Amino acid sequence: CNCIHARLSGAYADLVSVVGTLAGQGKSDVTASAAVVA
C-alpha cells in the first residue's frame, strides 16, 4: 500500500538525516550506525 511505503520513505529520510548529522561528528560513528542498520 502506498501509505505504508510513504511511512517507510519518511523513516528512511529521517535515518539519512541522522546519519548526516553523525557524519559531521566522525566517520567512525557513521560506520557503526550503518552496521547496526544493516
A tleap script that builds the chain and sets N, CA, C and O, in Angstrom:
source leaprc.protein.ff14SB
mol = sequence {
  NCYS ASN CYS ILE HIE ALA ARG LEU SER GLY
  ALA TYR ALA ASP LEU VAL SER VAL VAL GLY
  THR LEU ALA GLY GLN GLY LYS SER ASP VAL
  THR ALA SER ALA ALA VAL VAL CALA
}
set mol.1.N position { 0.850 -1.205 0.000 }
set mol.1.CA position { 0.000 0.000 0.000 }
set mol.1.C position { 0.876 1.243 0.000 }
set mol.1.O position { 1.935 1.255 0.628 }
set mol.2.N position { 0.452 2.273 -0.688 }
set mol.2.CA position { 1.251 3.491 -0.813 }
set mol.2.C position { 1.456 4.192 0.527 }
set mol.2.O position { 2.493 4.815 0.755 }
set mol.3.N position { 0.457 4.089 1.420 }
set mol.3.CA position { 0.584 4.771 2.712 }
set mol.3.C position { 1.735 4.180 3.508 }
set mol.3.O position { 2.485 4.909 4.156 }
set mol.4.N position { 1.877 2.855 3.461 }
set mol.4.CA position { 2.974 2.194 4.172 }
set mol.4.C position { 4.300 2.583 3.532 }
set mol.4.O position { 5.278 2.850 4.230 }
set mol.5.N position { 4.328 2.613 2.211 }
set mol.5.CA position { 5.552 2.979 1.502 }
set mol.5.C position { 5.962 4.396 1.861 }
set mol.5.O position { 7.148 4.692 2.009 }
set mol.6.N position { 4.973 5.270 1.999 }
set mol.6.CA position { 5.254 6.662 2.351 }
set mol.6.C position { 5.863 6.738 3.748 }
set mol.6.O position { 6.777 7.526 3.991 }
set mol.7.N position { 5.356 5.923 4.656 }
set mol.7.CA position { 5.888 5.917 6.021 }
set mol.7.C position { 7.332 5.436 6.023 }
set mol.7.O position { 8.185 6.006 6.704 }
set mol.8.N position { 7.599 4.382 5.256 }
set mol.8.CA position { 8.954 3.845 5.193 }
set mol.8.C position { 9.895 4.875 4.585 }
set mol.8.O position { 11.031 5.026 5.035 }
set mol.9.N position { 9.424 5.584 3.562 }
set mol.9.CA position { 10.243 6.602 2.915 }
set mol.9.C position { 10.550 7.717 3.904 }
set mol.9.O position { 11.666 8.235 3.944 }
set mol.10.N position { 9.548 8.082 4.701 }
set mol.10.CA position { 9.742 9.136 5.691 }
set mol.10.C position { 10.741 8.703 6.749 }
set mol.10.O position { 11.593 9.489 7.166 }
set mol.11.N position { 10.638 7.454 7.184 }
set mol.11.CA position { 11.555 6.933 8.191 }
set mol.11.C position { 12.971 6.884 7.625 }
set mol.11.O position { 13.936 7.182 8.329 }
set mol.12.N position { 13.093 6.508 6.351 }
set mol.12.CA position { 14.400 6.445 5.704 }
set mol.12.C position { 15.006 7.834 5.611 }
set mol.12.O position { 16.204 8.014 5.827 }
set mol.13.N position { 14.165 8.825 5.287 }
set mol.13.CA position { 14.638 10.202 5.188 }
set mol.13.C position { 15.162 10.670 6.543 }
set mol.13.O position { 16.176 11.364 6.620 }
set mol.14.N position { 14.464 10.284 7.610 }
set mol.14.CA position { 14.899 10.650 8.958 }
set mol.14.C position { 16.233 9.979 9.264 }
set mol.14.O position { 17.124 10.584 9.860 }
set mol.15.N position { 16.357 8.726 8.848 }
set mol.15.CA position { 17.588 7.983 9.096 }
set mol.15.C position { 18.760 8.653 8.392 }
set mol.15.O position { 19.836 8.809 8.970 }
set mol.16.N position { 18.543 9.050 7.131 }
set mol.16.CA position { 19.591 9.720 6.359 }
set mol.16.C position { 20.001 11.012 7.053 }
set mol.16.O position { 21.179 11.368 7.091 }
set mol.17.N position { 19.004 11.710 7.605 }
set mol.17.CA position { 19.285 12.966 8.306 }
set mol.17.C position { 20.168 12.712 9.523 }
set mol.17.O position { 21.121 13.448 9.779 }
set mol.18.N position { 19.837 11.655 10.271 }
set mol.18.CA position { 20.620 11.309 11.459 }
set mol.18.C position { 22.040 10.916 11.071 }
set mol.18.O position { 23.008 11.340 11.702 }
set mol.19.N position { 22.150 10.107 10.031 }
set mol.19.CA position { 23.472 9.672 9.569 }
set mol.19.C position { 24.286 10.881 9.119 }
set mol.19.O position { 25.491 10.958 9.357 }
set mol.20.N position { 23.606 11.824 8.463 }
set mol.20.CA position { 24.289 13.040 8.016 }
set mol.20.C position { 24.828 13.819 9.204 }
set mol.20.O position { 25.923 14.379 9.146 }
set mol.21.N position { 24.056 13.852 10.277 }
set mol.21.CA position { 24.485 14.555 11.492 }
set mol.21.C position { 25.701 13.861 12.092 }
set mol.21.O position { 26.654 14.512 12.522 }
set mol.22.N position { 25.655 12.540 12.113 }
set mol.22.CA position { 26.778 11.774 12.652 }
set mol.22.C position { 28.022 11.971 11.793 }
set mol.22.O position { 29.145 11.952 12.298 }
set mol.23.N position { 27.816 12.158 10.504 }
set mol.23.CA position { 28.938 12.344 9.587 }
set mol.23.C position { 29.725 13.593 9.977 }
set mol.23.O position { 30.936 13.667 9.770 }
set mol.24.N position { 29.027 14.564 10.540 }
set mol.24.CA position { 29.692 15.786 10.958 }
set mol.24.C position { 30.521 15.556 12.213 }
set mol.24.O position { 31.406 16.351 12.530 }
set mol.25.N position { 30.238 14.475 12.924 }
set mol.25.CA position { 30.945 14.179 14.169 }
set mol.25.C position { 32.118 13.232 13.928 }
set mol.25.O position { 33.142 13.317 14.606 }
set mol.26.N position { 31.964 12.340 12.969 }
set mol.26.CA position { 33.056 11.410 12.691 }
set mol.26.C position { 32.599 10.239 11.854 }
set mol.26.O position { 31.508 9.708 12.063 }
set mol.27.N position { 33.427 9.833 10.903 }
set mol.27.CA position { 33.068 8.731 10.014 }
set mol.27.C position { 32.923 7.419 10.781 }
set mol.27.O position { 32.144 6.552 10.386 }
set mol.28.N position { 33.654 7.275 11.851 }
set mol.28.CA position { 33.575 6.041 12.631 }
set mol.28.C position { 32.172 5.863 13.188 }
set mol.28.O position { 31.666 4.743 13.262 }
set mol.29.N position { 31.538 6.974 13.583 }
set mol.29.CA position { 30.179 6.904 14.112 }
set mol.29.C position { 29.219 6.467 13.019 }
set mol.29.O position { 28.313 5.670 13.263 }
set mol.30.N position { 29.414 6.987 11.813 }
set mol.30.CA position { 28.551 6.639 10.692 }
set mol.30.C position { 28.696 5.159 10.361 }
set mol.30.O position { 27.708 4.473 10.099 }
set mol.31.N position { 29.920 4.677 10.376 }
set mol.31.CA position { 30.173 3.271 10.072 }
set mol.31.C position { 29.476 2.378 11.085 }
set mol.31.O position { 28.877 1.365 10.724 }
set mol.32.N position { 29.558 2.758 12.352 }
set mol.32.CA position { 28.926 1.975 13.409 }
set mol.32.C position { 27.419 1.978 13.223 }
set mol.32.O position { 26.764 0.947 13.375 }
set mol.33.N position { 26.870 3.149 12.890 }
set mol.33.CA position { 25.428 3.261 12.701 }
set mol.33.C position { 24.991 2.431 11.502 }
set mol.33.O position { 23.973 1.742 11.561 }
set mol.34.N position { 25.752 2.494 10.419 }
set mol.34.CA position { 25.422 1.748 9.211 }
set mol.34.C position { 25.445 0.250 9.503 }
set mol.34.O position { 24.614 -0.499 8.989 }
set mol.35.N position { 26.389 -0.179 10.320 }
set mol.35.CA position { 26.500 -1.591 10.663 }
set mol.35.C position { 25.265 -2.047 11.436 }
set mol.35.O position { 24.771 -3.156 11.237 }
set mol.36.N position { 24.777 -1.181 12.316 }
set mol.36.CA position { 23.594 -1.522 13.107 }
set mol.36.C position { 22.377 -1.619 12.207 }
set mol.36.O position { 21.564 -2.534 12.344 }
set mol.37.N position { 22.254 -0.667 11.279 }
set mol.37.CA position { 21.106 -0.643 10.371 }
set mol.37.C position { 21.136 -1.863 9.461 }
set mol.37.O position { 20.104 -2.482 9.202 }
set mol.38.N position { 22.330 -2.202 8.979 }
set mol.38.CA position { 22.473 -3.326 8.067 }
set mol.38.C position { 22.193 -4.619 8.809 }
set mol.38.O position { 22.259 -5.697 8.218 }
savepdb mol mol.pdb
quit
